[in-house]
């Protein structure tokens, strides 16, 4: 099983938090967008512009499948990887961490507030629609949800590491108690520490995401 899989919208911080989290847990880190970029020889944004979204998804699907099945450290998925039904099936039962990020933070981190936003047309409107469309999918897949808007990457990584370490300990029989190891948890801006499985917050667990 992969140690943890990070999902979330563009600008959520997956590629920043991921290496920090991997370092805390002493495992490797893999970003599927980086895998695709290395294979094709150009950035993801250029693939969308030059070849179209359908071409990118055709590259992404096998890359995501191979990563989920073969990578045992921290894995960051592209924001739209969860649109694929096969990927969602593979994510069921995994430690999927949803980096929940509001529109204002996404716009700021993705450059939508700048003079040259990365999306043509009405970028802010398109991003808002994207967030609304994908949020239920992210929430349905999440084993742990961490609100990122008012947190720095090191704090986010520490919160996730605490929850993941507790889950791993429980899996090998070293954790305290005998609760449900796959109950979904949510870490809001007000929480001081990750509740971990069976902790604060709610939402559907990975079993209900199929």
Helices and strands as residue ranges (DSSP letters): E 4-7, H 14-25, E 29-31, H 32-40, H 44-51, H 53-70, E 74-76, G 81-83, H 85-91, E 96-100, H 103-110, H 123-141, E 144-147, H 153-171, E 185-187, G 206-208
